[in-house]
Amino acid sequence: MYKLDQNETPLFDALMEYVNRETIPFHVPGHKKGIGMDEEFKNFIGINPFKIDVTVFKLVDSLHHPTGPIKKAQELAADAYGADATFFSIHGTSGAIQAMIMSVVKSGDKIIIPRNVHKSITAGIILSGAKPVYMQPELDKTVGIAHGVTPETVEETLKAHPDAKAVLIINPTYYGVATDIKKIADIVHSYDIPLIVDEAHGPHLGFNEKLPMSAIEAGADICAQSTHKIIGALTQCSLLQVCSKRVDTHRVKQQLNLLQTTSPSYILMASLDCARRQIALHGRELLDNTIELANYAREEINKIPGFHCFGREILDKPGAFALDPTKITITCRELGITGYDLDMILSNKYHIQMELSDLYNVLAVGSFGDTKESINALLNALREISGDYYGKGEAKSDFIDIPAIPRQELNPREAFNSDKVSLPLKQSIGEVSGEFLMAYPPGIPILCPGEVITKEIIEYVQRLKDTGLYVQGTEDPEVNYIKVVNL
Ligand SMILES: Cc1ncc(COP(=O)(O)O)c(C=O)c1O
C-alpha cells in the first residue's frame, strides 16, 4: 500500500507547534494572531484560523523552496496518489494547469487539446505562446452536454499533427463523464510525448474502485486536481501530480514558483495536508457513502415526473467510457423550464444552491459533506417543483449542431496581445476574432481568439438567437458586436 505513514500531517503539526509555543509575532500578516483584526469578522470566524495564518519562516517552511514540513507534506501526497512528485497549488487547479502547460510546451509548440477547455487552459496557452490544435469532444444531444474526446479522435489528430509536443485531455468532465483515458495514454505515448490531464473534477478517483480510472492509474504524465472541489481541502487548494520522466519535475517547480504568490496561505496549505490524510486513510468508506447517497438521489429523481438524471446507461455513447456517480446531473427539459430557471427556483424558494446550471440541466456535486437529510431536502423540493410545472410548458428543443472549427490565423497569445477594434458581427466575415464566442448548450467555443470568422459562424449565431438558445463570450452581452484583430 503506502510507503509513508499517512497518519502524519507534518505541515499542520508544525503550525500546531508554532501555536503551542505561544510565539510573539513580529511578522506578517499584520493582524498578528487576530489581535489587529476587525472584530465582527473575527467574532464570526473564531480566533483559531488567525493563529495559524502565518508567513514563511523556518519552522513552517517555504512553498517555493521547501526543505521541511511542506516538503514532507508534498511527499506524503505523492505517496497517497502514487505520483513521482506532488506540488501544492494554492492558486487552484487554474494555477496548476497553467504551470502544467508551461512545463511541457514553449512558444510556437503545438499542443493538442479538446475544444471545450476551461479558461485556465486557454490562459496557459496564452502564457506559454503555444499553438493549440483542437479536438472536438463528443456531443450528447439528449442532455445537451459535451462528453470526452474519444481515443479515435486523439489518434486521428496525432496522425495529422505528429509534431505536437503534448496532448491534454479532461478527465472526467464537470458532469462526471470520463473517456477511455487508458487507451488515450497508450496512443499518446506511442508518439513519446506527454499526456497531460485536467483532472479538476477527479481528485478522489484513485481512492474507490467504483469510480472511473484516475489519470495517474491510466499512466498520464502529469495532472492537476482540484482537491478543494470534491475532497476536504479549502477553496483554492489543488494538487499538481508529476508521474513520468517525460515531464521535467524541476521545470514544473520553476513554473509554479513563477506563477504562485510568495505569501501562500498556511491555512490553505494545512487544509491540503489534512485533506490528503483523510482521503488516504478513509477515502474508500467516505466515497462508498457518497456514492450510495448520490445513487439514492439519482433513483428517486428518476421517479419524479419531468426530471431525468443519467446514470451508467449513458456509457454506450461515444466519449462516455466511465461515470463518476457522485455527480448528479438533473435534466429538466421535459418540465418546460430551463436549467437556469430551476437553479433560481431552488436557490430563491428552497435555499438550495446547485453547482451549475445550463439550458437543460442543473448539476449537484456529491461529496463527503452530503447527508440523507440534505439529499431528501433536494428531492422534496424537486417533487414540489414537478407538481408546479409538469405538463404546463413545452419541452425545450434540441441544440443546433455547431459549425466546423475555423482556420487559425494567429495563435491565442498573438491574438490576445494584438490591437482590436469592435465591428458589427454581420460585417466581421473574414476578420480574425479577438474574442471567444460560445454556444450554450453545449458550452463549446465556436470561435477562439486568432480564428477567422466565417459566414457559416455568423449564420449559426443568428439561428441560435432566433431559436432562443444562448451565445456568449463577446464583450458585448447581446453579441451584436465582436472585437476583431486590427491586422
Ligand atoms: C474542467 C475544469 N478545469 C479547471 C478548473 C479550474 O479549477 P480551479 O477552480 O480549482 O482553479 C475548473 C473549475 O471549475 C474546471 O471545471
Ligand as a Chemical Component Dictionary entry (heavy atoms), coordinates in Angstrom:
data_LIG
# 
_chem_comp.id                   LIG 
_chem_comp.type                 NON-POLYMER 
_chem_comp.pdbx_formal_charge   0 
_chem_comp.three_letter_code    LIG 
# 
loop_
_chem_comp_atom.comp_id 
_chem_comp_atom.atom_id 
_chem_comp_atom.alt_atom_id 
_chem_comp_atom.type_symbol 
_chem_comp_atom.charge 
_chem_comp_atom.model_Cartn_x 
_chem_comp_atom.model_Cartn_y 
_chem_comp_atom.model_Cartn_z 
_chem_comp_atom.pdbx_ordinal 
LIG C1 C1 C 0 -12.630 21.351 -16.059 1  
LIG C2 C2 C 0 -12.049 22.398 -15.129 2  
LIG N1 N1 N 0 -10.722 22.617 -15.152 3  
LIG C3 C3 C 0 -10.143 23.513 -14.346 4  
LIG C4 C4 C 0 -10.881 24.247 -13.453 5  
LIG C5 C5 C 0 -10.194 25.242 -12.564 6  
LIG O1 O1 O 0 -10.168 24.780 -11.247 7  
LIG P1 P1 P 0 -9.997  25.764 -10.015 8  
LIG O2 O2 O 0 -11.333 26.398 -9.770  9  
LIG O3 O3 O 0 -9.543  24.866 -8.906  10 
LIG O4 O4 O 0 -8.975  26.782 -10.359 11 
LIG C6 C6 C 0 -12.277 24.060 -13.388 12 
LIG C7 C7 C 0 -13.104 24.842 -12.463 13 
LIG O5 O5 O 0 -14.284 24.729 -12.377 14 
LIG C8 C8 C 0 -12.868 23.113 -14.267 15 
LIG O6 O6 O 0 -14.189 22.901 -14.257 16 
# 
loop_
_chem_comp_bond.comp_id 
_chem_comp_bond.atom_id_1 
_chem_comp_bond.atom_id_2 
_chem_comp_bond.value_order 
_chem_comp_bond.pdbx_ordinal 
LIG C1 C2 SING 1  
LIG C2 N1 SING 2  
LIG C2 C8 DOUB 3  
LIG N1 C3 DOUB 4  
LIG C3 C4 SING 5  
LIG C4 C5 SING 6  
LIG C4 C6 DOUB 7  
LIG C5 O1 SING 8  
LIG O1 P1 SING 9  
LIG P1 O2 DOUB 10 
LIG P1 O3 SING 11 
LIG P1 O4 SING 12 
LIG C6 C7 SING 13 
LIG C6 C8 SING 14 
LIG C7 O5 DOUB 15 
LIG C8 O6 SING 16 
# 
